[in-house]
Amino acid sequence: MNYKQILQDIHKEVSALKNTSEVANYIPELAKVNKDQFGIYLNNINGENFEAGDADVTFSIQSISKVFSLAMAFGSQGDTLWERMDVEPSGNPFNYLSLLEREKGIPRNPLINSGAIVVTDCLVSSLKNPKEDFLQFVRDLANDQTIDYDYEVAASEKDTGFRNYAIANLLKSFDNLHNPIEEVLDFYFHQCSIAMNCKQLSNAFFAFANRGVCMQNNTCIKPKQAKRINAIMLTCGFYDEAGEFAFEVGLPGKSGVGGGIVALLPNQYVITTWSPGLNEKGNSYYGMQALERFTTQTNSSIF
Ligand code: DON
């Protein structure tokens, strides 16, 4: 398979599409990002890698971080995690509130904001230095010690994070948040602010495509947990567009409002796209277009 040529052709074709999408602006710092950037990076489990466009420009990973926090909490506390949240798709936007009220403070899954905030609460309870320990976990997964938080993005989200405060308060009222709201949200905003490029993200997700074994050949994630996290990505990774992503692309994956999308074919490859313009469901417009073309042309969706 000539991945290099395929990625370059797709990059060219998608870049020519009329782009009426918009950059996320509810986090003021993200509104400053130039919409006309677009990168793709693929690494396969044989150790080869290919790229096109802005694959080494860092961006805010936002909700893609929810996969890392889930892997860390699941790894340390195992199946007891599921006493505090479910694994069902929500069919609603990532920051939707009413479902949480109706379901008495039990989030539908760990990839919507309410679930990720409960996961964050678990990590605050179990980690000695949550921010440092989490960053180290991500650096080790990616095999890159230069990865860091973007403190301006974290502060910017904190200033306007009203819906996340509402979610945390609702969780607290149902006794599903054990630590102080400020502490949990401060950590959650920092997780979302991590700055990475397509290459670093593809490397960090390598273990999910490789039965839990990361690039340095260590088992970073238990194989049976990698399997389950991939299943949650497939059913819940794109919120109210999870069905559409399965229909068009057909891979487990995760998006973020910074415009990143990571998708993977177990035992084969990880592909990351980044373009900050979002469609109306909050997922990268160019990213979705590129990934649909990629799995169709390479005949490599899971279906
Ligand atoms: O909590 C938020 O609203 C953001 N930090 C993350 C949202 C996000 O990336 C949703 N994904 N598409």
Residues whose N, C-alpha, C, O or C-beta is under 5 A from the ligand:
A	BS01	DON	Q62 S63 F94 N113 C192 S255 G256 V257 G282
